[in-house]
Structures are given as structure tokens and as C-alpha cells.
Amino acid sequence: MIVAGRKLCGVTDDLRDQVHAAARRARVAADELVLATRERKDTALREMAAALRKRAPEIIEANQKDLDAGRAAGLPDNILDRLKLNEDRVEGVAVGLETVAGLGDPVGQVITGGILPNGLELKQVRVPMGVVGMVYEGRPNVTVDAAGLALKSGNAALLRGSSTAENSNTKLVEVLRDALESVNLPADCVQLLPCHDRASVTHLITARGLVDLVIPRGGSGLINAVVEQATVPTIETGVGNCHVYVDANADLDMAEAIVLNAKTRRTSVCNAAESLLVHKDVADEFVPRITKALQQESVTIHGDEQFAQQADVVQANDDDWGTEYLSLDIAARVVDSLDDAVKHIATYGSGHSEAIVTNDVAAARRFTARVDAAAVFVNASTAFTDGAEFGMGAEIGISTQKLHARGPMGLTELTSSKWVVWGEGHTRPKA
């Protein structure tokens, strides 16, 4: 048995001990990493990117085994799309690592500080979380993104991916660990945990004292299970029931382009639009127009009564309004006002990303003020909710909670802070 993170998947004996041993190794690696200079970390990131490119054929070959197994198991197309790695996607994650290398190092940044009246020098500085656990489904790109962001922010990463991506993740972690060793950083900065027994997730998320933070990334079932069962602090990344609202004063050409992009650009990601709301004042013109445009892109529309009057539109039921389809499906309805649109989003939205299309500045301001979501767009597609698009290089997830981090999470969100106080023999008087 190889326990350094390369062949842990599938090992079931003494699973709790394995997970905890990996966490202890991660702590040792994190203690060394916290002293690493930005130059040293950036060199490692660039070496990791170069190794991914050089060994791309190995990675794609391993990924093909996962794709073949997934097809044989009857995985749906949207899940296979998430799972797939090709030359462009390997290049994309390599570029992401290089982008992260080019970003500022959050570790040691002074958040606030000054000299107190008594002469004490007080600073609040950013510090790494320490050991960060990731629990995620069949998206091997997350393996690289999480490892790179954790490294740059001074954290060691414990990665618990899905068994559907076992071959891909194993090869990726092997490549990343080799690159770390080549620049004399601890390979245990990145470790892959067993993936065939769900108990490995339980052992990770309850390893309080060994693991500092857990981030679940995947479907609602996975996220809810981790959030409800974890004793380790957790950042919740939520599902994406994202809406596009077409206002009474919308440019309908713009609206059509935004809806099509938000829905069809890539259906298997959490920033894809799942619901369309149309103001009644433009419904007579826009409903038949957007119905035709969506259907030309093979989108099935689950519509209210007004949409259902169009050919080949499925009559929506109550479940449709809250569904994250992750497929070529969209729920659509006509609303009486902007306030009704906001109310609908408050009832069925997931707090991820919401968009308004309008030429009315007052309406846009009202929408952005009242909609409670991690990202709110005016005249832009929800597809832009992405760490790379937001200038983070990559993301470790998109938080839909409100504590510590919200929206795409990059380097800063993987840090905490501590107060550093310098004195010159200062003592506090007795009470």
C-alpha cells in the first residue's frame, strides 16, 4: 500500500487511521509551508503547471478510463462533461496555476493596525488556515485548482474526490506531488484520500483538531451531508438555481443573448441559468422569441401558462421552480413586476447568482439591493460567476453562505488572521 497520496483510493483497512495519518502529515507540511517565501511557492506553482502540460497524455489516458467506466455505469451526459479532461482543459488548469502564481501572496498581509496610545504596536495579519479538506464530486479540475490555491495561501490540502474520477485524480495528484518534490517542497502539501468508502468523508469532516477547514463542493446531497455532520468548521458551497429576469425596460436583443449564454454555454456548471423570469409588459414579444431561440439550442422549457401556449413547451409544476437542472432544461414564467421577480427569486433561488436585464437604472439598483445572492448581475450573464473570471486565477468553490466568505473563493478566502502585538516591556495595570 502506498500511503503518500498516490494510491490511497480503494484502500479500506483502518480507514480512520489512514485519514487521520494523512491529516497529521498535512500538518507537518503546512508548518513548513507557512515559512515558504512567495518566490518559492510561485516557483512550485509554475513547476506544477509545466508538469501538467508535459504529462498531459498520461492524465488524459487516466481520465479516459474514468469516462469509459462512467458511460458503462450510465452516468448522464452532464456528469460526464464535468468529468472529462482533454488537452484544452488540462491547459486551462495549467494556466490557472500560472495565474495564481502571478497573484499577490495574501499570507502576511496587514489587514489593519497602528500604534495604541500606550505605545503597543498592533497589527492584524493574514495567516493560512492550515490543513484544508476538500470533498467534491467527479470534477478532476477541482483537484488542481484546490491544490494550487491551497499552496499559494500556505495551506496543505486533503482532497477527497469522487470514485468516478479515481483514475484522473490519482494521476493528477501524482503529477502535482512530483512537481512539489522537484522544488524541495513537501509532497504532503497535496494528498488524495480514499474515495470508495463514504466513511472517509466522515473521518475527514469530524477530524477536529487535525483539520482546520472543510469545503464541500458538489450537489445538494453532498453539501448538506457535510454541513450537517461536520465537526470541523465548514464553508458551504451551494447549488445554483440561478435566474435571469428580463425587465420591462430591457433591450430584448441583449436579453436574448444573455439568456442563451447563461443557459447553454455549459449546462453542467452551477452558474448556469436554470430559471427565466419575464416582465408582463414585454412578454407578448419576448416569450415567443426566447422560446424559439432556446428550442433551437435544444433547450426544454418548463413554462407557466403563458409560456405553455408556445409549441413544445412543457407545463411547469411546483418542483420546476426550485430545480437545479444542470441540463438543457429551464423553468420560465411571466411576472407582473420587478418586485414579483424578486419575491420569486427569494422563494426559489439558492443564493448563488441572479441577473437582471434592463435599461432602467432605478430598476437595476432596486434589484441589486433587494436580491440576496452571492453575485448579482446587471446586463450580464450569470456564467461570469467564476473565480478565474473574477481575477482569482482559479476558485476553490463558490460560497453561498454569509460568514467569512461569499461568492467565488480564492486566495484571501483560504486565510484567517491573527493579531501580532509588539511591546517594550508593557504590562497591564491591576484592576
C-alpha positions in Angstrom: 0.0 0.0 0.0 1.3 3.4 -0.9 0.1 5.9 1.6 1.7 9.1 0.3 -1.5 10.1 -1.5 -0.9 8.3 -4.8 -2.7 5.0 -4.3 -5.0 5.7 -1.3 -8.2 5.3 -3.4 -9.9 2.0 -2.7 -8.0 1.1 0.5 -10.5 0.4 3.2 -8.5 -1.2 6.1 -8.1 1.1 9.1 -9.7 3.9 7.2 -10.0 6.3 10.1 -6.3 5.8 10.9 -5.4 6.4 7.2 -7.4 9.7 7.1 -6.0 10.9 10.4 -2.5 9.9 9.4 -2.8 11.9 6.2 -4.0 14.9 8.2 -1.0 14.6 10.5 1.3 14.6 7.5 -0.5 17.5 6.1 0.0 19.4 9.4 3.8 18.8 9.2 3.8 20.0 5.6 1.7 23.1 6.4 4.1 24.0 9.2 6.9 24.1 6.7 4.9 25.8 4.0 4.0 28.7 6.3 7.6 29.7 6.2 7.9 29.5 2.4 8.5 32.7 0.6 6.2 33.9 -2.2 9.0 33.2 -4.7 9.3 29.6 -3.5 5.6 29.0 -3.7 5.3 30.6 -7.1 8.1 28.5 -8.5 6.3 25.4 -7.3 3.1 26.5 -9.0 4.8 27.1 -12.3 6.6 23.8 -12.0 3.2 22.1 -11.3 1.8 23.8 -14.4 4.7 22.7 -16.6 4.4 19.1 -15.3 0.7 19.0 -16.2 1.5 20.1 -19.7 4.4 17.6 -20.0 2.3 14.7 -18.7 -1.0 15.6 -20.3 -1.1 12.4 -22.3 -0.9 10.3 -19.1 -3.6 12.5 -17.5 -5.9 12.2 -20.5 -5.3 8.4 -20.7 -6.3 8.0 -17.0 -9.3 10.3 -17.5 -10.4 8.1 -20.4 -10.7 5.1 -18.0 -13.0 7.1 -15.8 -15.1 8.3 -18.8 -15.4 4.7 -20.1 -16.4 3.4 -16.6 -18.9 6.3 -16.3 -20.5 5.6 -19.6 -20.7 1.9 -18.7 -22.4 2.8 -15.4 -24.9 5.0 -17.2 -23.8 8.4 -15.9 -25.7 11.2 -17.6 -24.1 13.5 -20.2 -23.8 16.5 -17.8 -21.9 14.4 -15.3 -19.6 13.0 -18.0 -19.0 16.6 -19.2 -17.8 17.6 -15.7 -15.6 14.5 -15.6 -13.9 15.0 -18.9 -10.4 16.2 -19.4 -8.9 16.9 -22.8 -5.9 18.9 -23.9 -7.7 22.2 -23.7 -9.0 21.5 -20.2 -5.5 20.4 -19.0 -4.1 23.5 -20.5 -6.8 25.5 -18.8 -5.9 24.2 -15.3 -2.2 24.7 -16.0 -2.9 28.3 -17.0 -4.9 28.7 -13.8 -1.9 27.7 -11.7 0.3 30.2 -13.5 -2.3 32.9 -13.0 -2.4 32.1 -9.3 1.4 32.3 -9.2 1.1 35.8 -10.6 -1.3 37.0 -7.9 -0.2 38.6 -4.7 0.5 36.4 -1.7 -2.2 37.0 1.0 0.0 35.5 3.8 1.4 38.2 5.9 -0.8 41.0 4.5 -1.6 43.6 7.2 -5.4 44.0 7.4 -5.3 46.8 9.9 -3.1 48.1 12.6 -1.4 51.0 14.3 0.2 52.3 17.4 -2.0 52.3 20.5 -1.9 55.3 22.9 0.1 53.2 25.3 2.8 52.6 22.7 1.9 49.0 21.8 2.3 48.2 18.1 -0.8 46.3 16.9 -1.2 44.5 13.6 -3.9 42.1 12.3 -2.2 40.0 9.6 -3.4 37.3 7.3 -2.3 33.7 8.0 -3.1 30.3 6.4 -5.9 28.2 7.7 -3.5 25.3 8.0 -5.0 22.0 6.8 -7.9 22.3 4.4 -10.0 19.4 3.4 -12.0 19.3 0.1 -14.9 17.0 -0.5 -16.0 17.1 -4.1 -17.7 15.1 -6.9 -16.5 14.0 -10.3 -14.6 17.2 -11.4 -10.9 16.5 -11.7 -10.2 20.1 -12.5 -11.0 20.8 -8.8 -8.1 18.7 -7.8 -5.7 21.0 -9.5 -7.5 24.3 -8.5 -7.7 23.3 -4.9 -4.1 22.2 -4.7 -2.8 25.4 -6.3 -4.9 27.8 -4.3 -4.1 25.9 -1.0 -0.4 26.0 -1.8 -0.2 29.7 -2.6 -2.2 30.6 0.5 0.1 28.5 2.7 -2.3 25.6 3.3 -1.9 21.8 2.9 -4.8 20.2 1.0 -6.5 16.9 1.8 -8.5 16.0 -1.3 -11.4 13.6 -1.2 -12.7 13.3 -4.7 -15.3 11.0 -6.2 -14.7 7.4 -7.1 -16.0 8.3 -10.6 -12.8 10.3 -11.1 -10.4 7.9 -9.2 -8.0 7.4 -12.1 -7.9 11.0 -13.1 -7.4 12.3 -9.5 -4.8 9.7 -8.7 -2.7 10.7 -11.8 -3.2 14.4 -11.2 -2.1 14.2 -7.6 0.9 12.1 -8.6 2.0 14.8 -11.1 1.5 17.6 -8.6 3.4 15.8 -5.8 6.3 15.0 -8.1 6.4 18.7 -9.0 6.5 19.8 -5.4 9.3 17.4 -4.6 11.3 18.7 -7.6 11.4 22.1 -6.0 12.0 20.8 -2.4 8.6 21.5 -1.0 6.8 18.7 0.9 4.8 16.4 -1.3 2.3 16.1 1.5 1.1 19.6 0.8 -1.2 17.7 -1.5 -2.8 14.3 -0.6 -5.6 12.3 -2.0 -7.8 10.5 0.4 -9.6 7.1 -0.1 -12.6 7.5 -2.4 -14.6 4.2 -2.4 -15.9 4.2 1.1 -18.1 7.1 2.2 -16.7 6.7 5.7 -13.6 8.5 4.6 -15.7 11.7 4.3 -17.0 11.2 7.8 -13.5 10.7 9.2 -12.3 13.8 7.4 -15.1 16.1 8.4 -15.0 15.0 12.1 -11.2 15.2 12.4 -11.5 18.3 14.7 -8.0 19.3 15.8 -6.4 17.7 12.8 -8.2 19.5 10.0 -8.8 23.3 10.2 -11.4 23.7 7.5 -13.6 21.6 5.2 -15.1 22.8 1.9 -17.7 20.6 0.2 -18.3 21.1 -3.5 -20.9 19.3 -5.4 -24.7 18.5 -5.4 -27.1 19.4 -2.7 -27.0 15.9 -1.2 -23.2 16.0 -0.7 -23.1 19.6 0.6 -26.0 19.1 3.1 -24.5 15.9 4.4 -21.1 17.5 5.1 -22.6 20.7 6.6 -24.9 18.7 8.9 -22.4 16.1 10.0 -19.1 18.1 10.2 -17.5 19.0 13.5 -14.7 20.7 11.6 -15.5 24.3 10.5 -17.1 24.2 7.1 -17.7 26.7 4.3 -20.9 25.8 2.4 -20.8 26.0 -1.3 -24.4 25.9 -2.5 -26.2 24.7 -5.6 -27.0 27.1 -8.3 -30.7 27.7 -9.1 -29.8 30.9 -11.0 -32.3 33.3 -12.5 -32.3 35.7 -15.4 -35.0 38.4 -15.1 -36.0 40.3 -18.2 -37.4 43.7 -17.1 -40.0 45.8 -18.7 -37.3 48.2 -20.0 -34.9 45.5 -21.3 -33.1 45.6 -24.6 -34.6 42.4 -26.0 -31.7 41.6 -28.3 -29.4 41.8 -25.2 -31.8 39.8 -23.2 -31.9 37.0 -25.7 -28.1 36.8 -25.9 -27.7 36.8 -22.1 -30.4 34.1 -21.6 -28.9 31.9 -24.3 -25.4 32.3 -22.9 -26.4 31.8 -19.3 -28.4 28.6 -20.1 -26.5 26.9 -22.9 -22.8 27.9 -22.6 -22.2 25.0 -20.3 -25.2 23.4 -18.6 -23.3 21.2 -16.1 -21.9 24.1 -14.0 -23.5 25.8 -11.0 -23.6 29.3 -12.6 -25.8 28.2 -15.5 -29.2 29.8 -15.6 -32.0 27.4 -14.5 -34.9 29.9 -14.4 -36.1 32.7 -16.6 -38.5 35.5 -15.5 -40.1 37.9 -18.0 -42.0 41.1 -17.1 -45.5 41.0 -18.4 -45.1 44.3 -20.4 -42.6 42.6 -22.7 -44.0 39.1 -22.5 -46.1 39.2 -25.7 -43.0 40.0 -27.8 -40.3 38.2 -25.8 -41.9 34.9 -24.8 -42.3 33.6 -28.4 -38.9 35.0 -29.3 -36.9 33.4 -26.5 -38.9 30.2 -26.7 -37.9 29.8 -30.4 -34.3 30.7 -29.6 -34.0 28.3 -26.7 -35.6 25.5 -28.6 -33.2 26.0 -31.5 -30.5 25.2 -28.9 -32.4 22.0 -27.8 -33.5 23.5 -24.5 -36.7 22.1 -23.0 -38.7 24.9 -21.4 -40.8 24.1 -18.4 -43.2 27.1 -18.5 -46.1 28.7 -16.8 -49.5 29.2 -18.6 -48.2 32.0 -20.9 -45.1 30.1 -21.9 -47.1 26.8 -22.3 -49.1 28.4 -25.1 -46.0 28.1 -27.2 -45.4 24.9 -29.1 -43.4 22.1 -27.4 -43.2 23.9 -24.0 -43.8 21.6 -21.0 -46.3 22.8 -18.4 -44.2 23.6 -15.3 -45.1 22.1 -11.9 -44.2 23.5 -8.5 -41.0 21.4 -8.4 -39.6 23.1 -11.5 -39.2 26.5 -9.9 -36.6 25.2 -7.4 -34.8 22.7 -9.6 -31.1 22.9 -10.5 -31.4 21.1 -13.8 -27.7 21.0 -14.9 -29.1 20.1 -18.3 -30.7 21.6 -21.3 -33.8 22.5 -19.3 -35.1 25.8 -18.0 -38.1 26.9 -15.9 -39.8 30.0 -17.3 -42.6 32.3 -16.1 -44.1 35.7 -16.6 -44.2 38.1 -13.6 -46.3 41.2 -13.0 -43.4 43.4 -11.7 -39.8 43.6 -10.6 -41.0 43.1 -7.0 -42.7 39.9 -8.1 -39.5 38.7 -9.7 -37.6 39.5 -6.5 -40.2 37.6 -4.5 -39.9 34.6 -6.8 -36.1 34.6 -6.5 -36.3 34.9 -2.7 -38.7 31.9 -2.6 -36.9 29.5 -5.1 -33.4 30.9 -5.5 -30.3 29.3 -3.9 -28.4 32.5 -3.2 -25.9 31.8 -5.9 -26.1 34.2 -8.9 -29.0 36.3 -10.2 -29.3 38.6 -13.2 -31.5 41.4 -14.4 -31.6 42.7 -18.0 -32.8 46.3 -18.0 -32.1 49.8 -19.3 -33.7 51.3 -16.2 -31.0 52.3 -13.8 -33.5 52.7 -10.9 -34.8 49.2 -11.6 -31.3 47.8 -11.7 -30.4 49.5 -8.3 -33.6 48.1 -6.7 -32.9 44.6 -8.0 -29.3 44.6 -6.8 -30.3 46.0 -3.4 -33.1 43.6 -2.8 -31.8 40.3 -4.3 -30.0 38.3 -1.7 -27.3 36.3 -3.6 -23.5 35.9 -3.7 -23.4 37.5 -7.1 -26.0 39.9 -8.7 -25.5 40.9 -12.4 -26.9 43.8 -14.4 -27.0 43.2 -18.1 -24.5 40.3 -17.9 -24.7 36.5 -17.9 -24.6 34.5 -14.7 -21.8 32.5 -16.4 -19.3 35.1 -15.1 -19.6 33.8 -11.6 -16.3 32.1 -11.6 -13.0 32.6 -9.8 -11.0 32.9 -13.0 -13.4 35.4 -14.4 -13.2 37.4 -11.2 -9.4 37.6 -11.4 -8.7 34.9 -8.8 -6.9 32.6 -11.2 -9.0 29.7 -10.1 -11.5 29.0 -7.3 -11.8 26.5 -4.6 -15.6 26.8 -4.7 -18.5 29.4 -4.7 -19.8 30.1 -1.2 -23.5 30.8 -0.8 -23.3 31.3 2.9 -22.7 34.7 4.5 -19.9 34.1 7.1 -16.2 34.6 6.3 -16.5 34.0 2.5 -19.3 34.6 -0.1 -19.2 34.0 -3.8 -16.1 32.7 -5.7 -13.4 31.8 -3.1 -9.8 32.4 -4.0 -6.6 33.0 -2.0 -7.9 35.5 0.5 -10.8 33.3 1.5 -8.3 30.5 2.4 -6.7 32.6 5.1 -7.6 33.6 8.6 -6.0 36.3 10.6 -4.1 36.8 13.9 -3.2 39.8 15.9 0.5 40.5 16.4 1.3 42.8 19.2 4.8 44.3 19.8 5.7 46.0 23.1 8.7 47.2 25.0 8.1 45.6 28.4 4.4 46.7 28.5 2.4 45.4 31.4 -1.3 46.0 32.2 -2.1 47.6 35.5 -4.1 45.6 38.0 -7.8 46.1 38.0 
